[in-house]
Amino acid sequence: MRLTFVVNGRSRTLDAPPLARLLDILRGPLGLTGTKEGCGEGECGSCTVLLDGIPVNACLVVAGQCDGRTVQTVEGLGRKDGLSFLQEAFVKEGGAQCGICTPGILMAAHALLAANPQPGEGEIRESIAGNICRCTGYQRIVESIRNAAKEQAEHEPG
Amino acid sequence: MALVGRSVPRSDGPAKVTGTARYVDDLTRPGVLLGATLRSPVARGRLVGIRRDPGFDFTGVTVVTAEDVPVNVVALIEEDQPVLASGEVRHTYEPIALVAAESPILLARALRALTPEIEPLPPVLSVADALGRKAQIHGPDNIFATYRIAKGDAAKAIAECAVRLTGTYRTHHQEQLYVEPQGMLAFWDARGAHLVGSLQCPFYVHKGVKRTFSLDDAHVDVTQAVTGGGFGGKEEYPTLLALHALLLSKKSGRPVKMIYDRQEDIEATTKRHPAEVTITSGCDREGNLSAVSIRIVMDGGAYVTLTPVVLSRGALHAAGAYRWEHVAIEAVAVATNTPPNGAFRGFGAPQTIWAIERHMDRIAREISKDPLALREQNLLRVGDTTPTGQFLRESVGVQQCVEEARNASGWDRKRAALGPAAAARPVSAMLRRPAPGGPAPRKARGIGASVFLHGAGFTGSGERTLKGRVAIDMYRLLAEKKPRFTIRTASTDIGQGTETVFRQIAAEALWVSMDRVDFAIPSTATVPDSGPTVASRTVMIVGSIVEHAARDLFARIEQNRQGLGGSFDDAALRLIAREGTVVSEKTYETPPELVWDDATYRGDAYPVFGWGCDIAEVEVDLDTFETTVLGFWAAQDVGKAIHPVMCKGQIEGGTLQAIGWALNEKLVLENGRILNPRMTNYVVPTSLDAPRFTTILVEDPYSKGPGGGAKGIGELPMDGGAPAIAAAIEHATGIVRDDLPLLPEDLFAARKAGS
């Protein structure tokens, strides 16, 4: 099928089998290898991207579902002048160790902060409950997201 | 400068948060083929052939069998494991043939068109079968290794004690479950074999490739890709995968990429060794420990891999963090027809620490003593000797760990409020809160503790034999007026932060800013052999070589500056002008006072130990037997935290793996097959399962550690989590579990059995 959708703010058109996984389209023809595959069955959350702003597992979404819609991946997270508050916090606060789950967790956290700029610890934990991290014990990830929320509130009030 | 002790931003962080870090599956080469593995469906049998479906067109498909393997062994401790099975198949999922093709669809079809023809043989599926010699599958007695450690006369001393107790404690398999599955990219050119992969130990792979293909050092190049976690799972296994990818590449004449999917990764790669530990102890009625006798049996699986070393480390930690006058330890590992077990963070110690810590709780119960007080009165101190006769010279921070964890957790208050073990309390006292207008939620709270140690660095004479090396290059970039430095080491960053910490150590010793110090990608073609990234040795051992290499270089520059004047940079540039790239290479020097005898297992088993005290507070639902970890306090003696945030990250991550081992993870084997090889049914903790950690860094410095006394801490946090959780469950419910895991069904079964 002919697939037209917006990826990281840019309109893309390509031919793809309707049942091709969004994950394979991103990593293959679009060259966006920041989105990772950890299990291929929607358990680990490493391939989390935003589809119209909502976190989804790109291994469970097929091309046919994406036509005319908007996808955001980790490559679309940064600001013009550098890292986003979230990305910055993950580098500073120990939110990223091996880094393989990091893109997916950043996308889940990005969606959380867009909807709820000042989440509590429970809300933060809930928002990344679909993302497995085997390195950190999650504590530094929670701290990173909390700090990003704080930074964001200070720099972009209202 | 004070870089050491500061939590600087991790240097590989920006690439990881922007998606530009390149893991092996993000790499490709022109003309690359995909590779896959044909595996045994049975646990044991005689391989008589591989049937090719006559209806399938094999055009464009490369098939490799044992006949294509030049030297069909995986060079590890022993050479018992073939690269591809020929003759006898020894475990389910054992590799039998390899296929490569251009597209995933053709690859999958080609794999289905091959069928191994195997005449089944009776398998050995349990330790009891192995020891009972149900079949002979390894040597004359199915035994991989045996170790004995003796101090004093344990049997005699136990017989003289007022309180004698015996218990048997079992632990189960555990899957590393790094989130990035194993993967390797291989190709050949005029310079020989090339590999880029997800791995911990480039020189292990290097050694294996040299052996199987009869190549010399210069014709094998192994490079680490950014690696998505390892935890020991990428210590020895990547050698086998590298050989597979290289075989396919050699036969096809094309680059070959092999990436396991999750199911294949769980089925085929190594796990933590299951263990059974029987402990008999003797003490007086006040709980002063005297003597202990310990027998350990580990299940090694089908091939030796690293089993003897895992068993040895298990034995060396089996007596725990306590003073015993008399110790007798016997440790045995056996062969079974199950997938080979291998390295996993902790490396045998979590199994034996589980046993000794559960046993300490048994003693506390028997003499009605506070379990933490019992531990505290028997802690090893500076000046004591361990079971191998090792005299503890320094850096025994365990007393402080206990105090910090006790205070931070509110142990005394909570134990007093909740009372002694729950079994002694009426059910009404176990209720957490009255229910508003309905039946009370039947939930019980408890708090439990563990105390533990972990030897940092290789065991015994390992470091002396290995002679790890590190180099630091000093050079000048054309556009720059200052020297730059590059650390070359085989120590890999697999997430734990090697790159950042080494840059901190080197920059501090060189008195330069961190942005002038780079970390070379570990590649066997360009870095010296610093040894493997294992055994909690990276920061303490290799980090100290980095520090010494940097200090040597600093001294040379300083000497030049004092002779010829000018600034540090002027002197450095003068040296560069004279020599080109200035190289400071250093070899590890084992402290001369460390003595070890492999024949008698006496002496300094480790240069130094890390110490810890974990306290867990849990709530158990008395209807569903689900356990919620309400709080977790980890106080661990790390010597010196070079990067406190990453150090805490190690402790929290390792502890959660231990909690998962206890509360969530259960590998189910039936006839040598894994019934739950997926993340859907092999469950690891999520952010909602994880407790909030209170992590306390205790710093009792080790005089030979880098950065002012750092000790190895990679594995330490894996040791204490499970027994602390079990103790807390026992306190909450009265259910005494001597065996892992502690899933709801396990607790339910124990309660039904009347524990």
Interface residues (C-beta under 8 A of the other chain):
Chain A: R27 L32 T33 G34 T35 K36 E37 G38 C39 G40 E41 E43 C44 S46 T73 V74 E75 L77 G78 L83 L86 Q87 F90 V91 K92 E93 G94 A96 Q97 C98 G99 I100 C101 T102 P103 L106 E121 I124 R125 E126 I128 A129 G130 N131 I132 C133 R134 C135 T136 G137 Y138 Q139 R140 I141 V142
Chain B: S7 P9 R10 D12 G13 P14 A15 K16 V17 T18 G19 T20 A21 R22 Y23 D25 D26 Q176 L177 Y178 V179 E180 P181 V226 T227 G228 G229 G230 F231 D261 R262 I494 G495 Q496 G497 V645 M646 K648 G649 I651 E652 G653 G654 T655 L656 Q657 R678 M679 T680 V684 T686 S687 L688 A690 R692 F693 T695
